[in-house]
Amino acid sequence: MKIIILLFAIALALGVTLKKSASDMKEISIRKELNTFKQHGNLLPVVEVVAPRS
């Protein structure tokens, strides 16, 4: 019985570690993408207002 509980605890710890690792990798990839955008200038399109003034 103790072996089953030990194996369950090990599997649970491994699952938590993998989930944390996956979320860290996702955060790192988002941070890398944002850093590439910092090197570029303003990427927003230029909008010209053509409506007549009232």
N, C-alpha and C positions, 0 to 999 in steps of 0.2 A: 504494500500500500504506500509506503514511504517513497518507493522508487517512482511510482506513478505520479505522486504529488511533485517530486523533484523534476521529473521530465516535463510536467505541465508548467512548472515555474520557469524552467529553462526556455521552453517554447514561447511562453508569454514574454519573457525578457527579450528574446530574439525578435519577436514581432514588434515590440515597442522600439527597439533599437533601429530596426529597418524602417519603421514609419518615421522616426525622427530624422534618419539619414535622408530619406526621400524628400521630406519637407525642407531640409537644409539645402539639398541640391536644387530644388525648385527656387528657393530664395536666392541662391547664388546665380542661377541663370537669369533671373529677373534683374538682379543687380548688374550683371555683365551687360545685358541689353540696354539698360538705362545709361550705363557709362558710355556705350557706343553713341547714344544720342547726344550726350554732352559734347562730343567732339564736333558735331555738326552745328550749324547755326540754327536759326529759327526755321523749323520745317513747316510752319503753319502757312496755308495759302494766303495770298494777298487778296483782299476783298475790296472792291471799289463800289462805293455807293453811287448809284445813278438815278436815284429818285429825286424829283424836283423839290426844292425847298418850299415850304408853305409860309 
